[in-house]
Amino acid sequence: MVQTHCIARIKSSYADFSDKEKQIADYVMSNPKKIVHSTISQVAEDLGLAEATVFRFCKRIGFKGYQAMKIALASEVVNLMDDIHEKIKIGDSEKEVAEKVFKANIRTLEETLRIIEKDHFKEAVQAILNANKIEFYGNGGSGSVAEDAHHKFLRTGLQSVAYSDSHLQIMSAALLNKNDVAVLISHSGSNKDMLEALEVAKNAGAFTIAITTLAKSPLSQGADITLFTVSDETEYRSEALSSRLAQLSIIDALYVNISIARKETMKNSLQRIRSAISLKRL
């Protein structure tokens, strides 16, 4: 788990918070500068909650305690951007709705880029480069991201495949070995099918990469490397829908890195693919 990005962690876990946790979360996001200069006692008093409740909230979002959360928040406050996402309202024109959707997407990408851990991303790229085979797993909306990943990685000349069927996922994962990589894509990180696929892939000896939301989850804690996404939930658009753009962008970034590393090898693959695709054109 990354050690900063307090606001991003709160947003990513918000849907799963209890009522009291949401009360604290709302207070932190609305008063970040005040939090930095307040004690845990002052925050608890303002909210009418016990200090222990505030402390548990800090632990819930991955910090050792209130002081650790304050330090992370302080580093964000310096460059904290105004929230460019405005709520979509009934009566907004079609253009206004489009603008707000685009701005929300931009923010999702900016916040996801901000939390990418350099060393983890580099390790993921190296693991894929050294793999004999890369398998992409995803269910539901994340299944389409897995298919997109396979569509891209075909061009690299590396052996890849995508599965969105849970039975095919575990069947194929059982045949992996230490020279293979499994990339598991899940917004929640708690999808039962993904966790089963993760367990089977790890037992087979494969290196596992998770792409999931910035929150503690069984998937993020079980994978060898986790690449996190950040997204906001709105009245008309779930967090999972918003996160898909971030998932696709992480896949794109992995693909381009692999393409650069395999530039010469890819020339032959691309030439053969373009030649085959040309047969589909009139």
C-alpha positions in Angstrom: 0.0 0.0 0.0 1.3 3.4 -0.9 2.2 5.6 2.0 0.5 8.9 0.9 -2.6 9.9 -1.0 -5.0 10.2 1.9 -7.8 11.7 -0.1 -7.5 9.1 -2.8 -7.7 6.3 -0.3 -10.8 7.7 1.3 -12.5 8.1 -2.1 -11.6 4.5 -3.1 -13.0 3.0 0.0 -15.9 5.4 0.6 -18.7 3.1 -0.7 -17.7 0.4 1.9 -17.6 2.7 4.9 -20.0 2.6 7.8 -22.1 5.6 8.6 -19.6 6.8 11.2 -16.7 6.3 8.8 -18.5 8.2 6.1 -19.0 11.0 8.6 -15.3 11.2 9.3 -14.5 10.8 5.6 -16.7 13.7 4.7 -15.1 15.9 7.4 -11.6 15.1 6.3 -12.3 15.8 2.6 -14.1 19.0 3.4 -11.5 20.3 5.9 -8.1 19.0 4.8 -6.2 22.1 6.0 -8.0 22.1 9.3 -7.2 18.5 9.9 -3.5 19.1 9.4 -3.6 21.6 12.3 -5.9 19.7 14.6 -5.4 17.0 17.2 -7.4 13.7 17.2 -9.2 15.0 20.2 -10.4 18.2 18.4 -11.6 16.1 15.4 -13.4 13.7 17.6 -15.1 16.6 19.5 -16.1 18.4 16.3 -17.8 15.2 15.1 -19.2 14.1 18.4 -17.4 10.8 18.2 -14.9 8.9 20.4 -11.2 9.3 19.7 -11.0 5.6 19.2 -13.5 5.8 16.4 -11.4 8.3 14.6 -8.2 6.3 15.2 -9.9 3.1 13.8 -10.9 5.1 10.7 -7.2 6.1 10.1 -6.3 2.4 10.4 -9.2 1.5 8.1 -7.7 3.5 5.2 -4.2 2.0 5.7 -2.4 4.4 8.1 -0.8 3.4 11.4 -2.8 6.1 13.2 -4.0 9.7 13.2 -0.6 11.3 13.0 0.4 9.2 10.0 -2.8 10.2 8.2 -2.1 13.9 9.1 1.4 13.7 7.6 0.1 12.2 4.4 -2.7 14.7 4.2 -0.3 17.6 4.8 1.7 16.6 1.7 -1.4 16.7 -0.4 -2.8 20.0 0.9 0.2 21.8 -0.5 -0.8 20.9 -4.1 -4.4 20.1 -3.5 -6.4 20.9 -6.6 -9.9 22.2 -6.5 -12.4 19.4 -7.2 -13.0 19.9 -11.0 -15.8 17.4 -10.8 -19.2 19.0 -10.5 -22.3 17.1 -9.8 -24.6 16.5 -12.8 -28.0 18.1 -12.2 -31.4 17.6 -13.7 -31.8 20.5 -16.1 -28.1 20.5 -17.2 -27.8 20.8 -21.0 -26.4 18.0 -23.0 -23.2 19.9 -23.5 -22.9 20.6 -19.7 -23.4 16.9 -18.9 -20.7 16.0 -21.5 -18.3 18.6 -19.9 -18.8 17.2 -16.4 -18.3 13.6 -17.6 -15.1 14.6 -19.4 -13.8 16.5 -16.3 -14.6 13.5 -14.1 -12.6 11.2 -16.5 -9.7 13.6 -16.5 -9.6 13.7 -12.7 -9.8 9.9 -12.5 -6.7 9.7 -14.8 -4.8 12.4 -13.0 -5.4 10.9 -9.6 -4.5 7.4 -10.8 -1.3 8.6 -12.4 -0.4 10.4 -9.1 -0.6 7.2 -7.1 1.4 4.9 -9.4 4.4 3.6 -7.6 7.4 3.8 -9.8 9.1 0.6 -8.5 6.0 -1.5 -8.7 5.2 -0.4 -12.2 8.8 -1.1 -13.3 8.6 -4.6 -11.7 5.3 -5.3 -13.5 6.8 -4.3 -16.9 9.9 -6.5 -16.3 7.7 -9.5 -15.2 5.7 -9.2 -18.4 8.8 -8.8 -20.6 10.3 -12.0 -19.1 7.1 -14.1 -19.3 6.5 -17.0 -21.6 2.8 -16.3 -21.5 0.6 -13.5 -20.1 -3.0 -14.2 -19.2 -5.5 -11.4 -18.4 -8.5 -12.2 -16.2 -11.6 -10.0 -15.6 -15.3 -10.4 -15.0 -18.1 -8.1 -16.0 -16.9 -4.7 -17.0 -13.3 -5.6 -16.1 -13.7 -8.5 -18.6 -13.8 -6.0 -21.5 -10.6 -4.4 -20.1 -8.9 -7.9 -20.1 -10.0 -8.4 -23.8 -8.6 -5.0 -24.7 -5.3 -5.9 -23.0 -5.1 -9.1 -25.1 -6.0 -7.2 -28.2 -3.0 -4.8 -27.6 -0.5 -7.4 -26.4 -1.0 -9.5 -29.5 1.0 -6.8 -31.3 4.0 -7.3 -29.0 4.7 -10.8 -30.2 4.3 -12.1 -26.7 1.9 -15.0 -26.1 -1.2 -13.6 -24.4 -4.8 -14.6 -23.8 -7.8 -13.1 -22.0 -10.6 -14.9 -20.1 -13.8 -13.4 -18.7 -15.4 -16.8 -17.9 -14.7 -17.8 -14.3 -14.4 -21.5 -15.2 -12.0 -20.9 -18.0 -10.0 -18.6 -15.8 -9.2 -21.2 -13.1 -8.8 -24.0 -15.7 -6.2 -22.0 -17.5 -4.6 -20.6 -14.3 -4.0 -24.2 -13.2 -1.8 -24.8 -16.2 0.4 -21.7 -15.6 4.0 -22.1 -14.3 6.8 -19.9 -12.8 7.6 -18.5 -16.2 4.1 -17.1 -16.7 2.2 -13.9 -15.6 -1.4 -13.6 -14.6 -2.9 -10.1 -14.6 -6.1 -9.9 -12.6 -8.4 -6.9 -13.1 -11.1 -6.1 -10.6 -12.4 -2.8 -9.4 -13.5 -4.0 -5.9 -10.6 -6.4 -5.4 -13.0 -8.7 -3.6 -14.7 -10.5 -6.5 -14.9 -14.2 -5.5 -14.0 -15.4 -9.0 -10.9 -13.2 -9.2 -9.8 -14.4 -5.8 -10.2 -18.0 -6.8 -8.2 -17.4 -10.0 -5.5 -15.6 -8.0 -5.2 -18.6 -5.6 -5.0 -21.1 -8.5 -2.4 -19.0 -10.4 -0.2 -18.5 -7.3 -0.4 -22.2 -6.5 0.7 -23.0 -10.1 3.8 -20.8 -9.5 2.8 -17.9 -11.8 3.7 -14.2 -11.1 0.5 -12.3 -10.3 -0.3 -8.6 -11.0 -3.5 -7.0 -9.8 -5.2 -3.9 -11.2 -7.7 -2.7 -8.6 -8.9 0.3 -6.6 -6.7 2.0 -4.0 -8.0 0.2 -1.0 -7.1 -2.8 1.2 -8.7 -5.8 -0.4 -8.0 -9.5 -0.6 -6.8 -9.1 -4.2 -4.5 -6.2 -3.5 -2.9 -8.0 -0.6 -2.6 -11.4 -2.3 -1.1 -10.4 -5.6 2.7 -10.2 -6.1 2.3 -6.6 -7.4 -0.7 -4.3 -7.3 -1.3 -1.4 -9.6 -3.9 0.9 -8.1 -6.7 3.0 -9.7 -8.6 5.9 -8.2 -12.2 6.9 -9.1 -15.2 8.8 -7.8 -18.8 7.5 -7.5 -21.5 9.9 -8.7 -25.3 9.7 -8.7 -25.4 8.7 -12.4 -22.1 6.8 -12.6 -20.8 4.1 -10.3 -17.2 4.0 -9.1 -16.7 0.8 -11.1 -17.7 2.4 -14.4 -15.4 5.4 -13.7 -12.5 3.1 -12.8 -12.6 1.3 -16.1 -10.9 4.3 -17.8 -8.1 4.1 -15.3 -7.8 0.4 -15.8 -7.5 0.8 -19.6 -4.9 3.5 -19.2 -2.8 1.3 -16.9 -3.0 -1.4 -19.6 -2.0 1.1 -22.2 1.0 2.3 -20.2 2.2 -1.3 -19.7 1.7 -2.0 -23.4 3.7 1.0 -24.5 6.5 0.2 -22.1 6.6 -3.4 -23.5 6.5 -2.0 -27.1 9.5 0.2 -26.5 11.5 -2.6 -24.9 10.6 -5.0 -27.8 10.8 -2.5 -30.6 12.8 -4.6 -33.0 10.9 -7.8 -32.3 7.6 -6.1 -32.7 8.3 -5.0 -36.3 7.9 -8.5 -37.6 4.7 -9.1 -35.5 3.1 -5.9 -36.6 4.0 -6.5 -40.3 2.3 -10.0 -40.2 -0.7 -8.7 -38.3 -1.2 -5.7 -40.8 -0.9 -8.1 -43.7 -3.5 -10.4 -42.2 -5.9 -7.5 -41.4 -5.6 -6.2 -44.9 -7.5 -9.2 -46.1 -10.5 -7.9 -44.2 -10.6 -4.7 -46.2 -12.2 -4.1 -49.6 
